[in-house]
Structures are given as C-alpha cells and as structure tokens.
C-alpha cells in the first residue's frame, strides 16, 4: 500500500507514507470521459496542497465488501504524496471534448514529440516474455521503419501546412499496433508498410484533409505515400 490510515487521527489527516517507494497510476486516453463525474472527490484530493489530507466523502457510510467489514473510508479519503497520476491524451482528437479546466490546472502538461529515436526504440521494445511488441519484422528493421515515418511526417509538416496541419498530426508507432501476425512476422518491410498505408494511414490522412480542395489533397496524399513507401510499393499492394 502507498499509505496506511492511522487508527486514531483526531484531525482526520495524514497517513503513514512509504516514501521509499513511488506508486504510479496511469490513465490512458484520460480525456475520453467526463472526468468531473468519474473522479468526484478525487478532483479535490489531487490538489498539491491537499495531498495526504483526508476528506470525508459522501460514500463513507456505504458498506464495503471483501474487506472483513472494515470501512476503508472511515478516517477519510486522500491521495498520498508518493502516488503519481499520469494521464495520456491526444489533444487533436475531435471525438472528445476539451479537458475540464479545473482538472487541467492540477496536472503538468508535457508534450511527447514524435522523434526518430523514440520510434526506433519503440519498435525494438519487448514484452515481459521477451517477444517483440510490434513483431519481429519491425524489430529487425526498427531504424528503417522509423526513418520512413519521419519522412512522412516531414511531408505532413511541410506540405500539410496549407491544410492547417502541424506536428500535432504526426504519425507515430501507434499506427503499427495490432497488425496481422503474417504481416508483422514476415520478411518484407515494404509489404508491411504498404499494408499500413492502405488500411490505416491513407484513410487517416484523408480525414485530416477532408473537405479541402481535391486538387491540393490528391498531390498531398501522393507525396505522403511516396515518402512513407521509400523505394516504392510492393507488387502485391499495387495489384
């Protein structure tokens, strides 16, 4: 446990922290919910000057199950000082609302930019069983795959500027997740890239520039494809 409530705390404050350890709570896609409703009193507890200070929630008298009848909120609820909450979000996602301003000021915002080194490292990541997360093909061709993506992002930054695109629209390793096994464990990187282009990137980039002048869109998409495919598409993809 990150902290334990003291049995008798007349002020209803503080806990016995375990400062030797840091605990991390990671919320992926944090902006995909109404966080005010989801977090409730936790919003208050996230304030930096409220860490370790117990608050009494409206749920404190509800029965708890599986804890031998103990009310874990009897002495109040709080977030220990050694608990770090990390949220990830895509701030250009148009399917979600902006993050609540009250919550926004409780976090430090850090942009994770798409860089060549980040991509190459990601493609060479392994899971706990020692298997390549993105498959053996990308693992063995991590640097080349990263170079192709950065070439594509260069086109997005330069030629995409006419459509209001910038580095926020860069492509990252996320578009390579969950690929079919025969693709990610094959031997032909161009076939894998052609598959990603045909079934993921083409439609995504098309959505970025939807409604724009087709006379400008078509050359832009062609330039993106050329940069991404490098020496060209495979015969299989072109057929």
Secondary structure, 3 states (H helix, E strand, C coil): CCEEECCCCCCCCCEEECCCCCEEEEECCCCCCCHHHHHCCHHHHCCHHHCCCCECCCCCCCCCCCCCCCCCCCCCECCCCCEEEEECCCCCCCCCCCCCHHHHCCCCCCCCCCCHHHHHHHHCCECCCCCECCCHHHHHCHHHHHHHHHHHHHHHHHHHHHHCCCHHHCCCHHHHCCCCHHHHCCCCHHHHHHHHHHHHHHHHHHHHCCCCCHHHHHHHHHHHHHHHHCCCCCHHHHC
